[in-house]
Amino acid sequence: MALILGIDPGSRVTGFGIINAVGQRMEYVTSGCIRLPDDELPVRLKRIFDDLSAIIEKHVPQEMAIEQVFMAQNPGSALKLGQARGAAIVAGVHQSLPVAEYSARKIKQSVVGNGAAEKAQVQHMVAILLNLPSLPQEDAADALATAMCHAHTRQNLVKMAGVKSIRRGRLR
């Protein structure tokens, strides 16, 4: 069993999702969005750190997975996204979580089967795979997909290593 926190970072909205990975089965725990105020960037970054820290303290995940920065057309947006990622990563590392990073393409490939999938396809597949009664919010769905990608990756690593389980990021 492993509680995995997935993060879809953003400078306006940061999605989070927690799943419980039990072998090859994944169970939904919680998800949501941290909607950031129209304040200065440092205030928004502090809010990401504080809110994610509170979520980590409440749910006590064992691992964290986050989407990597992709180069957008606007370099300023990419820099802000990178800073939001940094605040999220520090929140996890501050509470001793191992952090894994995945490209958006790998996340989509893992959950939808197509690395170029649309957001609506990710939402749909997350809802189906986690047996949710309705579609999660876009950013929350992306965060859950990130956690699911990490669960798939760690399960494949366990199989390849011939190990029976992983506890707190360590092979056993």
N, C-alpha and C positions, 0 to 999 in steps of 0.2 A: 504494500500500500504506500502510495506517495501522494501527498497533496502538492499540486503544482500550480503556482501563480503565473498566469500569462499576462503580459502587458502590451498594449498597443499605444505607444507614446504619442503625445501630441501637445502642442503649445496652447491649444484652445480646449481640446477634449482629450483626456487620457482614458482609454478603456482598460478594464481589468477583468479577469475571470479566473476562477479557481476550480480545478477538477481534482477528483480523486482517482488516480490510476491504480487499478488493482489487476495486475497481470496485463492481459490485453483489453480488459474492460475499463471503460472510463465513465465516471459518474459526475454529474453536475453538482457543484457545491454552491457557488454564488458568482455573480458578475454584476457589472455596472459601469458607469461612466463618471469620471471626475470632471465636472464642467468648471472651467477656469474663468475667473472674472476678467474684465477688460482692464486689468491693472498693468503696471510695468512688468516686464519679463521676470525680474528677480522675485517679485511677489508671487507670480504664477508658479515658478519653479519651487518655491518654498511650499506652496499648497500641494503640489504633486508629491513632494517628499513627505510632508506631514500626513496627508490622506493615505498614501500607500503604507507608510509606517504604521498607521492605525489599523489598516486592513491586515497587515502582516501580524501584528500583535493579536488581533482578534481571532484570526483563522489558523495561525501558526503553520504556514506551508513549509515543506522541506526543501523545495527547489523553486527557482524562478526562471522564466523564459521571456525574452523580449525581442521585438522585431528590430532588425538592424536598420540603420538610416539608408535611405535610397536617395540618389541625387535627383532632386526635383529641378524643374526649369528655373525656379527662383532660388538663387544661392542663399538669400536671407532666410527663406522658409526652411531650407535644409539645415542651416545653422541653428535656428530656434528649435527644430525637431531634435537635433543632436543634443542640445542643452536639456530638453525635456527628458530625453533618454537618460542623460547623465544623472538627473535628479532621481529618476526611477531606479536606476541601477544602484546609486548610493543608498537609497532607502532599503533595498534588498541586502546589499553587502553590509550595511550598518547593523543588520540583524543576523549576520552570518549565513545568509542564503547563498548557495552556489548559483551563479547566473549563466544561462546559456543564451546565445544570440542566434537568430535565424533570419534569413532573407525573406522578404514578402513572397517571393516566388516559391521558395521551399515550403513555406507555411501553406500556401494555396495548393501546391502539389500534394502535400501530405493529407490535407482535409478534403479537397474537392477532386483531386486527380488531374488538375490542370493548373500549371503555374501562372497562367494568364487569366485565371477566373475573375469574374466580376464580384464586387462586394455582396450583391444579392445572392450569388451562388454560395459564397462562404457562409452567409447568414443561414441559408436554407440547409446546407449540409451540417452545420454545427447543431442546428435544432434537431435534425434527424438523428445524428450520431449520439447526441446526449439525451435524446428522448424528451425534448422540451415541449411544453404545451403551445408555445408561440415563438415567433422569431425574436431573438435578442436584439438589442440596439446594435447598430453597425459597429461602433467601436468596441463594444463589449463582445460581439461575435468575433471580431478580429483578435481580441485578447484570448478568448476561449480557444480559437483556432491555433494561436501560438502555443498555448499550454498543451493542446492535443498533439501538435507537431513534436513538441518536446517529449511527450509520453511515447509517441511512436518511435522517435529516435532512440530514447533510452532503452526501450524494449528490444529494438534491433541490436543495440550494442550488447545487451545482456545475452541475447541469442548467439551473437558472433563470438563473444568471449567464453561461452559455455558456463556462465555463472548463473546461479539460481536466483539471486535477487540483488537489489541495490538498496542500501539504507544510508540516508543522509549524504547521497552523492558518492558513496563508496561501494565498490563491487564486493560481493560476499559469496 
